[in-house]
Amino acid sequence: MLIHRRAQRGFTLVEMAIGLAIFGVLLALALPNFTIFLQNSQIKNAAETTLSGLTLAKTEAVRRNVTMRFHLMTAVTNACAASTTALNWVVSRDDAAGACATAPSDTTAPRIVQVKSAQEGSRNVTVSTTGGSLVVFNALGRPSAAGITAIELKNPTGGTCEHEDTTNGTMRCLRVEVTTGGAIRMCDPKVTAATDPRKCS
């Protein structure tokens, strides 16, 4: 008795070409949304990192009962200088300009607590500040009268900031605010509803 076995068959060249064409169309449709997702993630990551640096400076000022500085810098090398447009930051007791690569220390000037480079996950984000490049927190956790009050974060290639209620714009810009009382918060500058906790002051 003969047993007929069905021949196993793979994909034909035509079937594979159709499959690749469908995959290409789906990829082309998904790519813009994925790009927006990535840039929004970078903006949020940069805002959270900035928020954590400001919170660290305030917390250390209160804990140590001293003044503590949060400073935006052009770089995290010893060629660093104050900047209102760079995302590198240093938390230190003294002015860290020209000494950002110094190891953290309680005794060696500029008595750095922590340094953060903009290259750590948020290099495509741009910053602009209101109030300069520095915040000095006193032992009560309050900032000095002259200093950063807001840090705006966005992506330079991302187009316009998106409004919460529309599809206008392509990215979710964020702001980190420092109030005169020492409150530090992240908010969305495009939110306008007075009752929305994401609204900036």
For each residue, the residues with C-beta under 8 A, 3 or more apart:
1:
2:
3:
4:
5:
6:
7:
8:
9:
10:
11: 15 16 19
12: 15 16
13: 16 17
14: 17 18
15: 11 12 18 19
16: 11 12 13 19 20
17: 13 14 20 21
18: 14 15 21 22
19: 11 15 16 22 23
20: 16 17 23 24
21: 17 18 24 25
22: 18 19 25 26
23: 19 20 26 27
24: 20 21 27 28
25: 21 22 28 29
26: 22 23 29 30
27: 23 24 30 31
28: 24 25 31
29: 25 26 32
30: 26 27 33 34
31: 27 28 34 35
32: 29 35 36
33: 30 36 37
34: 30 31 37 38
35: 31 32 38 39
36: 32 33 39 40 158 170 171
37: 33 34 40 41
38: 34 35 41 42
39: 35 36 42 43 124 155 157 158 171
40: 36 37 43 44 171 172
41: 37 38 44 45
42: 38 39 45 46 121 122 123 124 125 155
43: 39 40 46 47 122 125 153 154 155 158 171 172 173 174
44: 40 41 47 48 172 174
45: 41 42 48 49 121 122
46: 42 43 49 50 87 118 121 122 125 127 153
47: 43 44 50 51 153 174 175 176 186
48: 44 45 51 52 186
49: 45 46 52 53 87 116 120 121 122
50: 46 47 53 54 87 89 127 151 153 176
51: 47 48 54 55 176 184 185 186
52: 48 49 55 56
53: 49 50 56 57 70 89 91 114 116
54: 50 51 57 58 70 135 176 178 184
55: 51 52 58 59 184
56: 52 53 59 60 70 91 113 114
57: 53 54 60 61 68 69 70 91 113 135 137
58: 54 55 61 62 68 137 141 182 184
59: 55 56 62 63 141
60: 56 57 63 64 68 91 113
61: 57 58 64 65 66 67 68 137 138 139 141
62: 58 59 65 137 139 140 141
63: 59 60
64: 60 61 68 139
65: 61 62 139
66: 61 93 139
67: 61 93 136 137 138 139
68: 57 58 60 61 64 91 92 93 113 136 137
69: 57 90 91 92 93 94 95 96 134 135 136 137
70: 53 54 56 57 89 90 91 134 135 137 148
71: 82 89 90 91 92 95 96 97 133 134
72: 82 83 84 86 87 88 89 127 129 133 134 148 151
73: 76 80 81 82 83 86 88 89 90 96 97 100 133
74: 79 80 81 82 83 86 88
75: 79 80 86 88 100
76: 73 80 88 90 100 101 115 116 117
77: 80 100 101
78: 98 99 100 101 102
79: 74 75 98
80: 73 74 75 76 77 88 90 96 97 98 99 100 101
81: 73 74 97 98
82: 71 72 73 74 97 132 133 134
83: 72 73 74 86 88 133
84: 72 127 128 129 132 133
85: 126 127 128 129
86: 72 73 74 75 83 118 127
87: 46 49 50 72 118 122 125 126 127 153
88: 72 73 74 75 76 80 83 100 115 116 117 118
89: 50 53 70 71 72 73 115 116
90: 69 70 71 73 76 80 96 100 110 112 114 115 116
91: 53 56 57 60 68 69 70 71 112 113 114 115
92: 68 69 71 95 96 110 111 112 113
93: 66 67 68 69 110 111 113
94: 69 109 110 111
95: 69 71 92 110
96: 69 71 73 80 90 92 99 100 102 110 112
97: 71 73 80 81 82 100
98: 78 79 80 81
99: 78 80 96 102 109 110 112
100: 73 75 76 77 78 80 88 90 96 97 112 115
101: 76 77 78 80 115
102: 78 96 99 105 108 109 110 112
103: 108 112
104: 112 113 114 115
105: 102 108 111 112
106: 111
107: 111
108: 102 103 105 111
109: 94 99 102
110: 90 92 93 94 95 96 99 102
111: 92 93 94 105 106 107 108
112: 90 91 92 96 99 100 102 103 104 105 115
113: 56 57 60 68 91 92 93 104
114: 53 56 90 91 104
115: 76 88 89 90 91 100 101 104 112
116: 49 53 76 88 89 90 120
117: 76 88 120
118: 46 86 87 88 122 123 125
119: 123
120: 49 116 117
121: 42 45 46 49
122: 42 43 45 46 49 87 118 125
123: 42 118 119
124: 39 42 155 156 157
125: 42 43 46 87 118 122 153 154 155
126: 85 87 153 154 155 156
127: 46 50 72 84 85 86 87 151 152 153
128: 84 85 151 152
129: 72 84 85 132 133 148 150 151 152
130: 148 149 150 151 152
131: 146 147 148 149 150
132: 82 84 129 146 147 148
133: 71 72 73 82 83 84 129 148
134: 69 70 71 72 82 147 148
135: 54 57 69 70 143 144 147 148 178
136: 67 68 69 143 144 147
137: 57 58 61 62 67 68 69 70 141 142 143 144 182
138: 61 67 141 142 143 144
139: 61 62 64 65 66 67
140: 62 182
141: 58 59 61 62 137 138 182
142: 137 138 180 181 182
143: 135 136 137 138 147 148 178 180 182
144: 135 136 137 138 147
145: 180
146: 131 132
147: 131 132 134 135 136 143 144 178
148: 70 72 129 130 131 132 133 134 135 143 151 178
149: 130 131 177 178 179
150: 129 130 131 175 176 177 178 200
151: 50 72 127 128 129 130 148 175 176
152: 127 128 129 130 173 174 175 189
153: 43 46 47 50 87 125 126 127 173 174 175 176
154: 43 125 126 158 161 171 173 174
155: 39 42 43 124 125 126 158 171
156: 124 126
157: 39 124
158: 36 39 43 154 155 170 171
159: 169 170 171
160: 168 169 170 171
161: 154 169 171 172 173 189 190
162: 166 167 168 169 170 171 172 173 190
163: 166 168 169 190
164: 188 190 191 192 193 196 198
165:
166: 162 163 169
167: 162
168: 160 162 163
169: 159 160 161 162 163 166 190
170: 36 158 159 160 162
171: 36 39 40 43 154 155 158 159 160 161 162
172: 40 43 44 161 162 188 190
173: 43 152 153 154 161 162 188 189 190
174: 43 44 47 152 153 154 186 187 188 189
175: 47 150 151 152 153 186 187 188 189 200
176: 47 50 51 54 150 151 153 184 185 186 187
177: 149 150 183 184 185 186 187 200 201
178: 54 135 143 147 148 149 150 182 183 184
179: 149 182 183 184 201
180: 142 143 145
181: 142
182: 58 137 140 141 142 143 178 179
183: 177 178 179
184: 51 54 55 58 176 177 178 179
185: 51 176 177
186: 47 48 51 174 175 176 177
187: 174 175 176 177 191 198 199 200 201
188: 164 172 173 174 175 191 198 199 200
189: 152 161 173 174 175 200
190: 161 162 163 164 169 172 173
191: 164 187 188 196 198 199 200
192: 164 196 199
193: 164 196 199
194: 199
195:
196: 164 191 192 193 199
197:
198: 164 187 188 191
199: 187 188 191 192 193 194 196
200: 150 175 177 187 188 189 191
201: 177 179 187
